[in-house]
Amino acid sequence: MPRTISSPLLALLLPTLIPAFVPGCSDSDGRDREPWTAQKTVALVQYESCDQLEGDLKARALQELDAMIESYSSAFGDGGDAGDGGAPAGEGDGAAGDDNGGGREEGTDYSGTNNQEDGVDEADLVKTDGYNVYVVNGDRLHVFGVPEFGQLVPTAEVQLEGYPSQLLLDSERDRAAVFSFVDVQTLPEEHPLRQRIRREQATEAMPYRTWGVSKISVFDIADPAAPELQREVWIEGWYQTARRTDNSVRVVTNGNILMPGLDDLWEIYYAQGSPGDLDQVRDIAAERIADASFDDLMPRLYERLPDGAIQTHSLAGSDCRSFYFPTDSAGRATTSILSFEIDSSELAIDADTVMSNWATVYASRDRLYLAESAWDWWWRWSEVDEGDVFVPASNIHAFDVSSAGRAAYIGSGRIDGTVVNQFALDEEEGLLRVAATTTPWQVWGDGGVATEPPVAESHIYVLEEDDGELKTVGHLGGIAPRETIFAARFLPTEAFLVTFEQIDPLFTIDLSNPREPRLVGELEVPGFSTYLHPLSDDRLLAIGVGGDENGANGLTQISMFDVSDRASPALVDTEELVSEGWGWSEAQYEHKAFQYFAPKKLLAVPMSSYSYPEGDYGPYLWHSRLELISVDEENGLERRGAVDHSRFFDSEQDWWGGADVRRSIFMGDYIYALSTRALTVNRLDDMSEVTAQELPSPGQPYWWW
């Protein structure tokens, strides 16, 4: 059984901190309620006051504390030495002008970002309007003009703060938003954010409110040769992703509320001497939790004012009604949805924050969904009994994003299993379809003996919103026992799944009646795919790993499937991307690196590897290129050629920025290839290089204010 509270102090504090309105909670730490792991529904509670939010945060922290103490006790014995593992897991002149691409059409004349949904643009490290290419690399925003296809003219280079990772472009409104991560510990002492991010109750172990902030920089790009900074905002937490629909931007960040008594538990443990008295450690930690400053716990947003001063805003607001907590509890992580209009001249950010685990984000034009694990690591110690079989589940939270610059909570649902990525979710005519794999596991007892738990299997769920709840109205289970979903793709009336154990089954699923999903066909081939790309009604492209009769062989492979007969899908062709040594492609796990351009019937994917020309222990060489494959629906795949960036990576230190081609853009009869060191232009007919612009080597960020 999970360890119960034996400390008189902790037992006294816990009931005073658990708010009565939280469903399922007991007024003690005994399990006189249904375990969270047994619950099948979930909802988000909107807080009515900051007192309720503070009480809930601290009550959950005390429950997590008890689980952590139990884990210490089980691992090291009461008073045992935790050793090094005792710390808890935490935490110019060549610009193309202001045409806005009016004469050049995306998808016909040039390629854009490989977005999941039409009309929903996903942030990425490169964007183009057909006349200019915008790149974030290292600590810079680069702008290159494209007066004519095949040309590349450096027009602007803007120094950025921190580590920029992605941007969104709205050429219709002449705006670009850049998203960066700023490491608080490397800020100069005189930086204006440094003092604002210090905790009110700062200690040596926990001097700052957070270890990192995300920065949003909005630029006016009416003149691409001179981007003008319009707005600067810093948000406590880690930037995760962003979407743009028309002029509305949704930014999703993930943070972790640093809680005294939990995130400095190791400090308390060693301060008591090693071995320490765990009950005494628990009492001290519980007191720190109870005394924690609420202001220190709440994430903040910082705004640069026109006069250069920085203004502080709490994401909780004055009444904390923008915060939501799942009824079945969760960890201390926060997922915030920040909505704003990219062309607004004033700061007007609508913030909604969910206390959740790290979430997978999917967005249609009108809805944004967060799919998060319904359990946290410490539940093993407080919610699951020894010998129990536990099936991980996912909470799915839906938000209405149909109104410009705003998001509104709609409802939540729970499914058994976990999702592989954003492509495991899809919305069609108001219904959310989800592909998930259930992987049961069993908690071992003291003897270390576990019986065989049920095997993994995959599922299709169809959810419909009904009075604030996402209810399962359709379900297909029992797909591919003992295997796990590696790729999923939904079309309006069907779905395709790839699962893997030793072979790669491709499943076709009929969703024409969404309330009765039906397995139609299956194809078994060696290896597995990690991304599926619809070519037409009858063909699928895929990238993944090849294989043979012994299983996956580790080689990057492009595949084409014939799905014209849904009951009998067939493999049309494969193309293995040979590398000099162990190789990989970012497109295997990042769909935006997968660029198929239908007008040219060409696929471009990056391919990276390294080799040891002087032997296994000598210096190594990077091999970085963009592979082009001709795609013919009838005749299959054929390697067209490659754009080689290896010459730009000539040092063993190049790992700092990643020695990879990252993205590609088709423009007319040319292919533009982007790596961390260069942007090149090659002809498509003979693959000859036309021009190249080297980029500065990514290095330590330049801090400025």
C-alpha positions as CSV (number, residue, x, y, z in Angstrom):
1,M,0.0,0.0,0.0
2,P,1.2,3.6,-0.5
3,R,2.7,5.1,2.5
4,T,0.3,7.3,4.6
5,I,1.2,10.4,6.4
6,S,2.7,9.7,9.8
7,S,3.9,13.3,10.5
8,P,1.6,15.1,12.9
9,L,2.5,18.5,11.3
10,L,1.7,17.3,7.8
11,A,-1.5,15.6,8.8
12,L,-2.5,18.9,10.4
13,L,-1.6,21.1,7.4
14,L,-3.2,19.0,4.7
15,P,-6.9,19.3,5.6
16,T,-6.6,23.0,6.1
17,L,-5.3,23.5,2.6
18,I,-7.5,21.2,0.5
19,P,-10.5,23.3,-0.7
20,A,-13.8,21.6,-0.2
21,F,-14.9,22.4,-3.8
22,V,-12.3,20.1,-5.4
23,P,-14.2,16.9,-6.4
24,G,-12.9,13.6,-5.2
25,C,-10.6,15.0,-2.5
26,S,-10.6,13.7,1.0
27,D,-10.0,15.7,4.1
28,S,-7.0,13.6,5.0
29,D,-4.3,11.8,3.1
30,G,-5.9,8.4,3.6
31,R,-7.4,7.0,0.4
32,D,-11.0,7.3,1.4
33,R,-11.8,8.5,-2.1
34,E,-11.6,6.8,-5.5
35,P,-8.0,6.8,-6.8
36,W,-7.4,9.4,-9.5
37,T,-6.2,6.5,-11.7
38,A,-9.6,4.9,-11.6
39,Q,-11.6,7.9,-12.8
40,K,-12.9,7.9,-16.3
41,T,-14.1,11.5,-16.7
42,V,-12.4,14.8,-16.2
43,A,-13.3,18.5,-16.2
44,L,-11.5,21.7,-15.6
45,V,-12.5,23.7,-12.6
46,Q,-12.3,27.5,-13.1
47,Y,-11.2,29.1,-9.9
48,E,-13.4,31.6,-8.2
49,S,-10.7,33.3,-6.2
50,C,-6.9,33.3,-5.7
51,D,-7.4,31.9,-2.2
52,Q,-8.9,28.8,-3.7
53,L,-6.1,28.4,-6.2
54,E,-3.4,28.9,-3.5
55,G,-5.1,26.3,-1.2
56,D,-5.4,23.8,-4.0
57,L,-1.8,24.3,-5.2
58,K,-0.4,23.8,-1.7
59,A,-2.7,20.8,-0.9
60,R,-1.6,19.0,-4.1
61,A,2.0,19.9,-3.2
62,L,1.6,18.2,0.2
63,Q,0.3,15.1,-1.5
64,E,3.3,15.1,-3.9
65,L,5.6,15.7,-1.0
66,D,4.3,12.5,0.7
67,A,4.8,10.6,-2.5
68,M,8.4,11.9,-2.8
69,I,9.2,11.0,0.8
70,E,7.8,7.5,0.2
71,S,10.0,7.2,-2.9
72,Y,13.0,8.2,-0.8
73,S,12.0,5.7,1.8
74,S,11.6,2.8,-0.7
75,A,14.8,3.6,-2.5
76,F,17.1,4.3,0.4
77,G,15.2,3.1,3.5
78,D,14.1,5.4,6.3
79,G,17.1,7.5,7.0
80,G,19.1,6.0,4.1
81,D,21.5,8.0,2.0
82,A,20.1,9.3,-1.3
83,G,23.5,9.8,-2.8
84,D,23.7,11.8,-6.0
85,G,20.3,10.6,-7.1
86,G,18.5,12.0,-4.1
87,A,17.5,15.2,-5.9
88,P,13.9,15.1,-7.1
89,A,13.2,15.4,-10.8
90,G,12.2,18.9,-11.7
91,E,12.7,21.0,-13.5
92,G,18.5,46.5,-47.9
93,D,18.5,47.1,-50.9
94,G,17.6,43.8,-52.4
95,A,14.3,43.5,-50.6
96,A,11.5,42.4,-52.9
97,G,9.3,45.2,-51.7
98,D,5.8,45.3,-50.1
99,D,4.0,43.3,-52.8
100,N,3.0,40.8,-50.1
101,G,3.4,38.0,-52.6
102,G,0.3,39.1,-54.6
103,G,1.8,37.8,-57.9
104,R,3.2,34.6,-56.5
105,E,0.9,32.0,-55.0
106,E,1.8,29.6,-52.3
107,G,1.3,26.0,-53.3
108,T,1.5,26.9,-57.0
109,D,4.7,29.1,-57.4
110,Y,6.4,28.3,-54.2
111,S,6.0,26.0,-51.2
112,G,5.1,27.1,-47.7
113,T,5.1,25.4,-44.3
114,N,3.9,21.8,-44.2
115,N,0.9,22.6,-41.9
116,Q,-1.4,19.9,-40.5
117,E,-4.6,22.0,-41.2
118,D,-5.4,24.3,-44.1
119,G,-5.8,27.9,-42.8
120,V,-3.9,27.2,-39.6
121,D,-0.3,28.3,-39.9
122,E,2.2,26.7,-37.6
123,A,5.3,28.5,-36.4
124,D,8.6,27.4,-37.8
125,L,12.2,28.5,-38.2
126,V,11.7,29.7,-41.7
127,K,8.8,31.5,-43.5
128,T,8.3,33.0,-46.9
129,D,5.8,35.2,-48.7
130,G,7.3,34.2,-52.1
131,Y,9.2,37.5,-52.3
132,N,11.2,37.3,-49.1
133,V,12.6,34.5,-46.9
134,Y,12.6,35.1,-43.1
135,V,14.9,32.9,-41.1
136,V,15.7,32.6,-37.4
137,N,19.1,31.1,-36.7
138,G,21.5,31.5,-33.8
139,D,20.6,34.8,-32.3
140,R,19.5,36.5,-35.5
141,L,16.5,37.2,-37.7
142,H,17.7,37.1,-41.3
143,V,15.7,38.5,-44.2
144,F,16.6,37.6,-47.8
145,G,15.0,39.1,-50.8
146,V,13.9,37.0,-53.8
147,P,13.4,39.5,-56.6
148,E,13.4,36.6,-59.1
149,F,13.2,32.9,-58.4
150,G,16.7,31.6,-58.1
151,Q,18.0,34.9,-56.5
152,L,18.9,35.4,-52.9
153,V,19.8,38.9,-51.6
154,P,20.6,39.6,-47.9
155,T,18.4,42.5,-47.0
156,A,18.3,42.6,-43.1
157,E,19.9,41.0,-40.1
158,V,18.3,41.7,-36.7
159,Q,20.0,40.8,-33.4
160,L,17.6,38.9,-31.1
161,E,17.7,38.2,-27.4
162,G,18.0,34.6,-26.2
163,Y,17.6,31.6,-28.4
164,P,15.0,32.2,-31.1
165,S,13.4,29.0,-32.4
166,Q,10.4,29.8,-34.5
167,L,8.4,32.6,-36.1
168,L,5.0,33.4,-37.7
169,L,4.6,35.6,-40.7
170,D,1.5,37.6,-41.7
171,S,2.5,39.3,-44.9
172,E,-1.1,40.6,-45.4
173,R,-0.7,42.7,-42.3
174,D,3.1,43.2,-42.6
175,R,3.9,41.5,-39.3
176,A,6.2,38.8,-38.1
177,A,6.3,37.3,-34.6
178,V,9.5,35.7,-33.3
179,F,9.5,33.3,-30.4
180,S,12.6,32.9,-28.3
181,F,13.8,31.2,-25.1
182,V,15.8,33.2,-22.5
183,D,17.8,31.5,-19.9
184,V,17.4,33.5,-16.7
185,Q,20.7,32.4,-15.2
186,T,22.7,33.9,-18.0
187,L,21.1,37.3,-17.9
188,P,23.5,40.0,-16.8
189,E,23.0,41.3,-13.3
190,E,22.0,44.7,-14.7
191,H,19.3,43.3,-17.0
192,P,16.0,44.8,-16.0
193,L,14.3,41.4,-15.9
194,R,16.9,39.9,-13.5
195,Q,15.6,41.5,-10.4
196,R,11.9,41.1,-11.4
197,I,12.4,37.4,-11.7
198,R,14.0,37.0,-8.3
199,R,11.7,35.3,-5.8
200,E,10.2,37.2,-2.9
201,Q,11.5,34.4,-0.7
202,A,14.7,33.8,-2.5
203,T,17.1,31.1,-1.2
204,E,20.4,29.8,-2.5
205,A,18.7,26.7,-3.9
206,M,15.7,28.7,-5.4
207,P,16.8,32.2,-6.2
208,Y,14.4,32.7,-9.2
209,R,10.7,32.3,-9.9
210,T,11.6,30.3,-13.0
211,W,14.7,29.2,-14.8
212,G,13.6,30.3,-18.2
213,V,11.3,32.8,-19.9
214,S,9.8,32.8,-23.4
215,K,9.9,36.0,-25.4
216,I,7.6,37.2,-28.1
217,S,8.9,39.9,-30.4
218,V,6.5,41.4,-33.0
219,F,8.1,43.2,-36.0
220,D,6.6,45.5,-38.6
221,I,7.9,44.2,-41.9
222,A,6.3,46.7,-44.3
223,D,9.8,47.3,-45.3
224,P,11.5,43.9,-45.3
225,A,14.9,45.5,-45.4
226,A,14.3,47.3,-42.1
227,P,12.1,45.2,-39.7
228,E,10.8,47.5,-36.9
229,L,10.3,46.1,-33.4
230,Q,6.8,46.9,-32.3
231,R,6.2,44.8,-29.1
232,E,8.2,42.8,-26.7
233,V,6.7,40.4,-24.1
234,W,8.4,37.9,-21.8
235,I,6.4,35.0,-20.3
236,E,7.6,32.8,-17.5
237,G,7.8,29.3,-18.9
238,W,9.0,27.4,-22.0
239,Y,7.7,28.2,-25.4
240,Q,6.1,25.1,-26.9
241,T,4.4,26.0,-30.2
242,A,2.3,28.7,-31.9
243,R,-0.5,28.9,-34.4
244,R,-1.9,31.7,-36.6
245,T,-5.4,31.9,-38.1
246,D,-5.9,35.2,-40.0
247,N,-4.6,37.9,-37.6
248,S,-5.1,35.8,-34.4
249,V,-2.0,34.1,-32.8
250,R,-2.2,31.4,-30.2
251,V,1.0,30.8,-28.3
252,V,1.3,27.7,-26.0
253,T,3.9,27.8,-23.2
254,N,4.7,25.2,-20.6
255,G,6.0,26.1,-17.1
256,N,6.6,24.5,-13.8
257,I,5.6,26.1,-10.6
258,L,8.7,26.0,-8.4
259,M,7.4,25.1,-4.9
260,P,9.5,25.5,-1.8
261,G,9.6,22.3,0.1
262,L,9.5,20.2,-3.1
263,D,12.0,21.7,-5.5
264,D,14.5,22.2,-2.7
265,L,13.7,18.9,-0.9
266,W,17.2,17.7,-1.5
267,E,18.6,20.7,0.3
268,I,16.4,20.0,3.3
269,Y,17.3,16.3,3.2
270,Y,21.1,17.0,3.3
271,A,20.7,19.8,5.8
272,Q,19.4,17.2,8.3
273,G,22.5,15.2,7.8
274,S,22.9,12.0,5.8
275,P,21.2,9.7,6.8
276,G,18.4,12.0,7.7
277,D,15.1,11.6,9.6
278,L,12.5,11.4,6.8
279,D,9.7,12.4,9.1
280,Q,11.7,15.5,10.1
281,V,12.5,16.3,6.5
282,R,8.8,16.0,5.7
283,D,7.8,18.4,8.5
284,I,10.3,21.0,7.4
285,A,9.2,20.7,3.7
286,A,5.5,20.9,4.6
287,E,6.1,24.0,6.6
288,R,7.9,25.6,3.6
289,I,5.0,24.7,1.3
290,A,2.5,26.3,3.7
291,D,4.6,29.4,4.1
292,A,5.3,29.8,0.3
293,S,4.5,33.2,-1.1
294,F,1.6,32.9,-3.5
295,D,3.0,35.7,-5.6
296,D,6.2,33.6,-6.1
297,L,4.1,30.7,-7.4
298,M,2.1,32.5,-10.0
299,P,3.6,32.8,-13.5
300,R,4.0,36.3,-14.8
301,L,4.1,38.2,-18.1
302,Y,6.5,41.2,-18.6
303,E,5.8,43.9,-21.1
304,R,8.3,46.4,-22.6
305,L,6.6,49.8,-22.6
306,P,7.2,52.5,-25.3
307,D,9.5,54.4,-22.9
308,G,11.7,51.3,-22.4
309,A,10.4,50.4,-18.9
310,I,9.2,46.9,-18.1
311,Q,5.7,46.4,-16.7
312,T,4.8,43.2,-14.8
313,H,1.4,41.4,-15.2
314,S,0.3,38.2,-13.4
315,L,-1.1,35.5,-15.6
316,A,-3.5,34.8,-12.8
317,G,-5.0,38.3,-13.0
318,S,-6.6,39.8,-9.9
319,D,-9.1,37.0,-9.3
320,C,-7.3,33.9,-10.7
321,R,-10.3,33.1,-12.9
322,S,-8.0,32.5,-15.9
323,F,-6.6,29.4,-14.1
324,Y,-8.1,25.9,-14.4
325,F,-7.4,22.7,-12.5
326,P,-8.4,19.2,-13.6
327,T,-10.9,17.6,-11.2
328,D,-8.7,14.5,-11.0
329,S,-5.6,16.4,-10.1
330,A,-2.3,16.8,-12.0
331,G,1.2,17.9,-11.5
332,R,2.5,21.4,-10.9
333,A,3.2,22.1,-14.5
334,T,1.2,24.9,-16.2
335,T,0.1,25.0,-19.9
336,S,-0.8,28.6,-20.9
337,I,-2.7,29.5,-24.1
338,L,-1.8,33.2,-24.9
339,S,-4.0,34.7,-27.6
340,F,-3.4,38.1,-29.3
341,E,-4.0,39.9,-32.6
342,I,-0.7,40.2,-34.4
343,D,-1.5,43.6,-35.9
344,S,-2.7,45.2,-32.6
345,S,-0.7,48.2,-31.5
346,E,-1.4,47.6,-27.9
347,L,-0.7,44.7,-25.5
348,A,-4.0,42.8,-25.3
349,I,-3.1,39.2,-24.5
350,D,-5.8,36.8,-23.4
351,A,-4.3,34.2,-21.1
352,D,-5.8,30.8,-20.1
353,T,-3.7,28.5,-17.9
354,V,-4.3,24.9,-17.2
355,M,-2.5,23.0,-14.4
356,S,-1.4,20.1,-16.5
357,N,1.4,17.9,-17.6
358,W,3.2,18.6,-20.8
359,A,0.5,18.7,-23.5
360,T,0.3,17.7,-27.1
361,V,-1.2,20.6,-29.1
362,Y,-3.6,20.3,-32.0
363,A,-5.6,23.2,-33.5
364,S,-8.2,23.5,-36.2
365,R,-9.5,26.9,-37.3
366,D,-12.1,27.1,-34.5
367,R,-10.8,24.8,-31.8
368,L,-7.5,24.3,-29.9
369,Y,-7.0,21.0,-28.0
370,L,-4.5,20.1,-25.3
371,A,-3.9,16.3,-24.8
372,E,-2.0,15.7,-21.6
373,S,-1.1,12.7,-19.6
374,A,-3.7,12.2,-16.8
375,W,-1.0,11.0,-14.4
376,D,2.2,12.3,-12.9
377,W,5.3,10.3,-11.8
378,W,4.5,10.5,-8.1
379,W,1.1,8.8,-8.5
380,R,3.0,5.5,-8.4
381,W,3.6,6.2,-4.7
382,S,0.2,7.5,-3.7
383,E,-2.4,6.4,-6.1
384,V,-1.5,2.8,-7.2
385,D,-1.2,-0.2,-4.9
386,E,1.5,-2.8,-5.3
387,G,0.4,-5.4,-7.8
388,D,-2.2,-3.2,-9.4
389,V,-2.3,-3.0,-13.2
390,F,-2.4,0.6,-14.3
391,V,-3.4,1.8,-17.8
392,P,-2.1,5.3,-18.5
393,A,-4.8,7.7,-19.7
394,S,-5.0,11.1,-21.4
395,N,-7.0,14.2,-20.6
396,I,-8.1,16.2,-23.6
397,H,-9.2,19.9,-23.0
398,A,-10.9,21.9,-25.7
399,F,-10.9,25.6,-26.2
400,D,-12.9,27.8,-28.6
401,V,-10.6,30.0,-30.6
402,S,-13.1,31.2,-33.2
403,S,-13.0,34.8,-31.8
404,A,-10.1,36.9,-32.7
405,G,-7.5,37.2,-30.0
406,R,-9.4,35.1,-27.4
407,A,-9.7,31.6,-26.2
408,A,-12.6,30.1,-24.2
409,Y,-12.7,26.8,-22.4
410,I,-15.4,24.4,-23.8
411,G,-14.9,21.1,-22.0
412,S,-12.8,18.1,-21.3
413,G,-12.7,14.4,-21.8
414,R,-10.7,11.4,-20.9
415,I,-9.5,8.4,-23.0
416,D,-7.4,5.4,-22.1
417,G,-4.0,5.5,-23.7
418,T,-1.5,8.1,-24.9
419,V,-1.1,9.9,-28.2
420,V,2.1,9.9,-30.3
421,N,2.0,13.5,-31.6
422,Q,-0.4,16.2,-32.9
423,F,-1.4,14.0,-35.9
424,A,-3.1,11.6,-33.6
425,L,-5.8,14.2,-33.2
426,D,-8.1,15.6,-35.8
427,E,-11.4,17.5,-35.9
428,E,-14.1,16.9,-38.5
429,E,-17.6,18.4,-38.4
430,G,-17.4,19.1,-34.7
431,L,-16.2,15.7,-33.7
432,L,-12.7,15.1,-32.4
433,R,-11.0,11.8,-33.6
434,V,-8.1,10.5,-31.5
435,A,-5.7,7.7,-32.1
436,A,-4.1,6.3,-28.9
437,T,-2.2,3.3,-27.6
438,T,-2.9,1.7,-24.2
439,T,0.2,0.3,-22.6
440,P,-0.7,-1.3,-19.2
441,W,2.0,-1.7,-16.6
442,Q,2.0,-3.3,-13.2
443,V,3.4,-1.9,-10.0
444,W,5.9,-4.3,-8.5
445,G,5.7,-5.3,-4.9
446,D,8.5,-5.6,-2.4
447,G,9.4,-9.0,-3.8
448,G,9.9,-7.6,-7.3
449,V,7.6,-10.1,-8.8
450,A,4.9,-9.0,-11.3
451,T,2.4,-11.1,-13.2
452,E,2.0,-10.5,-16.9
453,P,-0.2,-7.4,-17.4
454,P,-2.5,-7.0,-20.4
455,V,-0.7,-6.3,-23.6
456,A,-0.6,-3.0,-25.4
457,E,-3.2,-2.3,-28.1
458,S,-4.3,0.7,-30.1
459,H,-7.6,2.6,-30.4
460,I,-9.6,5.1,-32.3
461,Y,-11.9,7.3,-30.2
462,V,-14.5,9.8,-31.5
463,L,-15.4,12.5,-29.0
464,E,-18.3,15.0,-29.1
465,E,-18.8,18.0,-26.8
466,D,-22.0,17.7,-24.7
467,D,-22.7,20.2,-21.9
468,G,-19.1,20.9,-21.1
469,E,-17.9,17.3,-21.5
470,L,-16.1,15.6,-24.4
471,K,-18.0,12.3,-24.5
472,T,-16.8,9.3,-26.3
473,V,-19.5,8.6,-28.9
474,G,-17.4,6.2,-31.1
475,H,-14.7,3.7,-30.3
476,L,-12.6,1.0,-32.1
477,G,-10.2,-1.0,-29.9
478,G,-8.1,-4.1,-30.1
479,I,-5.9,-2.7,-32.9
480,A,-2.5,-4.3,-33.2
481,P,-2.0,-6.1,-29.9
482,R,1.5,-5.8,-28.5
483,E,2.3,-2.9,-30.8
484,T,2.5,0.9,-30.5
485,I,1.3,3.6,-32.8
486,F,4.2,5.3,-34.5
487,A,2.2,7.4,-37.0
488,A,-1.4,8.5,-37.6
489,R,-3.2,10.5,-40.3
490,F,-6.8,11.4,-40.5
491,L,-8.8,12.3,-43.6
492,P,-12.4,13.5,-43.5
493,T,-14.0,10.0,-43.5
494,E,-11.1,7.7,-42.7
495,A,-7.8,7.2,-40.8
496,F,-4.5,5.6,-41.4
497,L,-2.4,4.1,-38.6
498,V,1.1,2.7,-38.5
499,T,2.0,0.5,-35.5
500,F,5.3,-1.3,-34.8
501,E,6.9,-4.1,-32.8
502,Q,9.0,-6.0,-35.3
503,I,7.0,-5.3,-38.5
504,D,5.1,-2.2,-39.7
505,P,1.4,-2.7,-40.1
506,L,-0.5,0.0,-42.0
507,F,-4.1,0.0,-41.0
508,T,-7.0,1.7,-42.9
509,I,-10.0,2.7,-40.8
510,D,-13.4,3.7,-42.0
511,L,-14.8,6.8,-40.2
512,S,-17.7,7.5,-42.6
513,N,-20.0,6.6,-39.6
514,P,-17.9,8.2,-36.8
515,R,-20.0,6.6,-34.1
516,E,-19.0,3.2,-35.4
517,P,-15.3,3.3,-36.6
518,R,-14.5,0.2,-38.6
519,L,-11.1,-1.5,-39.3
520,V,-11.1,-2.1,-43.1
521,G,-7.6,-3.2,-44.2
522,E,-4.1,-4.0,-43.1
523,L,-0.7,-4.2,-44.7
524,E,2.4,-5.7,-43.1
525,V,5.9,-4.5,-44.2
526,P,9.3,-4.5,-42.5
527,G,10.3,-1.4,-40.5
528,F,8.0,1.4,-39.6
529,S,6.8,4.9,-40.7
530,T,6.8,7.9,-38.4
531,Y,5.0,10.4,-40.6
532,L,2.2,9.9,-43.2
533,H,1.5,12.4,-46.0
534,P,-1.6,12.2,-48.2
535,L,-0.7,12.6,-51.9
536,S,-4.1,12.0,-53.3
537,D,-7.2,9.9,-52.5
538,D,-5.3,6.8,-53.6
539,R,-1.7,7.3,-52.4
540,L,0.2,8.0,-49.2
541,L,3.8,9.1,-48.8
542,A,5.7,8.1,-45.7
543,I,9.0,8.5,-44.0
544,G,10.4,6.2,-41.3
545,V,12.9,3.4,-40.8
546,G,13.4,0.5,-43.2
547,G,13.6,-3.1,-42.1
548,D,13.9,-6.8,-43.0
549,E,12.9,-10.1,-41.7
550,N,14.8,-9.3,-38.4
551,G,12.9,-6.1,-37.8
552,A,13.9,-2.4,-38.2
553,N,17.4,-1.8,-39.7
554,G,17.8,1.8,-38.6
555,L,18.1,3.2,-42.2
556,T,16.0,6.2,-43.2
557,Q,13.4,5.2,-45.8
558,I,10.7,6.9,-47.9
559,S,7.7,4.8,-48.8
560,M,4.7,5.1,-51.1
561,F,1.5,3.2,-50.4
562,D,-1.5,2.5,-52.7
563,V,-4.6,2.8,-50.6
564,S,-7.1,2.9,-53.5
565,D,-8.5,-0.4,-52.2
566,R,-8.9,0.4,-48.5
567,A,-9.4,-3.2,-47.7
568,S,-6.1,-4.2,-49.4
569,P,-3.5,-1.4,-49.0
570,A,-0.3,-2.1,-51.0
571,L,3.3,-0.9,-50.9
572,V,4.1,0.7,-54.3
573,D,7.8,1.5,-53.7
574,T,10.5,2.5,-51.2
575,E,13.6,4.6,-51.5
576,E,16.3,4.1,-48.9
577,L,18.4,7.2,-48.1
578,V,21.9,5.9,-47.8
579,S,24.2,7.6,-45.3
580,E,28.0,7.5,-44.8
581,G,27.5,6.2,-41.3
582,W,24.7,6.2,-38.8
583,G,22.2,8.6,-40.3
584,W,19.0,10.4,-39.5
585,S,16.5,12.8,-40.9
586,E,14.7,15.5,-38.9
587,A,11.6,14.7,-41.1
588,Q,11.3,11.4,-39.2
589,Y,10.0,13.3,-36.2
590,E,9.3,16.9,-37.4
591,H,6.7,17.1,-40.2
592,K,7.8,20.7,-41.1
593,A,11.1,19.2,-42.4
594,F,9.1,17.1,-44.9
595,Q,8.4,19.2,-48.0
596,Y,6.4,17.7,-50.8
597,F,5.7,20.1,-53.7
598,A,2.9,18.8,-55.9
599,P,3.5,21.1,-59.0
600,K,7.0,19.6,-59.4
601,K,6.1,16.1,-58.0
602,L,9.2,16.4,-55.8
603,L,9.8,15.5,-52.2
604,A,12.6,17.2,-50.2
605,V,13.8,15.8,-46.9
606,P,17.0,16.5,-44.9
607,M,19.5,13.8,-44.3
608,S,22.4,13.9,-41.8
609,S,25.2,11.6,-40.8
610,Y,28.8,11.5,-39.7
611,S,31.8,9.3,-40.4
612,Y,35.3,8.6,-39.1
613,P,37.6,8.7,-42.2
614,E,40.7,7.9,-40.1
615,G,39.2,5.1,-38.0
616,D,36.7,4.5,-35.3
617,Y,38.3,6.9,-32.8
618,G,39.7,9.5,-35.1
619,P,38.2,12.9,-36.0
620,Y,34.7,12.7,-37.5
621,L,33.2,14.5,-40.5
622,W,29.6,15.8,-40.7
623,H,27.5,14.9,-43.8
624,S,24.6,17.2,-44.2
625,R,22.4,17.3,-47.3
626,L,18.9,17.8,-48.6
627,E,17.7,14.8,-50.5
628,L,15.2,15.2,-53.4
629,I,13.0,12.3,-54.5
630,S,10.8,12.3,-57.6
631,V,7.3,11.0,-56.8
632,D,5.2,9.3,-59.5
633,E,2.0,7.8,-58.3
634,E,2.1,5.1,-60.9
635,N,5.8,4.3,-61.2
636,G,7.0,5.0,-57.7
637,L,10.0,6.8,-56.2
638,E,13.4,7.8,-57.6
639,R,16.2,9.7,-56.1
640,R,16.6,13.0,-58.0
641,G,19.8,14.3,-56.3
642,A,20.9,16.1,-53.3
643,V,22.0,19.6,-52.1
644,D,25.1,19.1,-50.0
645,H,25.9,21.4,-47.1
646,S,28.7,19.3,-45.7
647,R,31.3,21.9,-46.6
648,F,29.8,24.4,-44.2
649,F,30.4,22.0,-41.3
650,D,34.1,21.5,-41.1
651,S,34.7,21.2,-37.3
652,E,34.0,18.8,-34.5
653,Q,32.5,21.8,-32.7
654,D,29.7,22.1,-35.2
655,W,27.4,20.1,-32.9
656,W,26.7,23.3,-31.0
657,G,24.2,24.5,-33.5
658,G,23.4,21.1,-35.1
659,A,25.1,20.1,-38.3
660,D,21.9,19.6,-40.3
661,V,20.0,20.9,-43.2
662,R,16.7,21.8,-41.5
663,R,14.2,23.1,-44.0
664,S,13.6,23.6,-47.7
665,I,11.5,25.8,-50.0
666,F,10.6,25.2,-53.6
667,M,10.5,28.4,-55.7
668,G,9.8,28.0,-59.3
669,D,12.5,25.9,-60.9
670,Y,14.7,26.1,-57.8
671,I,15.2,24.5,-54.4
672,Y,16.2,26.6,-51.4
673,A,18.0,24.6,-48.7
674,L,18.4,25.9,-45.1
675,S,20.9,24.6,-42.6
676,T,22.3,26.2,-39.4
677,R,25.2,27.5,-41.5
678,A,23.9,28.4,-44.9
679,L,21.0,29.1,-47.2
680,T,21.6,27.8,-50.7
681,V,19.8,27.9,-54.0
682,N,20.1,25.1,-56.6
683,R,18.5,24.4,-59.9
684,L,16.0,21.6,-60.0
685,D,16.9,20.4,-63.5
686,D,20.6,19.6,-62.9
687,M,20.9,20.3,-59.2
688,S,23.7,22.8,-59.8
689,E,24.2,25.5,-57.2
690,V,23.2,29.0,-58.2
691,T,24.1,31.0,-55.0
692,A,24.8,30.5,-51.4
693,Q,24.6,32.8,-48.3
694,E,26.5,31.6,-45.3
695,L,25.0,32.2,-41.8
696,P,26.9,33.0,-38.7
697,S,27.7,30.1,-36.5
698,P,25.2,29.7,-33.7
699,G,26.8,30.6,-30.4
700,Q,26.2,31.9,-27.0
701,P,23.3,34.4,-27.1
702,Y,23.9,38.1,-27.0
703,W,21.9,39.7,-24.2
704,W,20.6,43.2,-24.8
705,W,18.0,45.6,-23.5
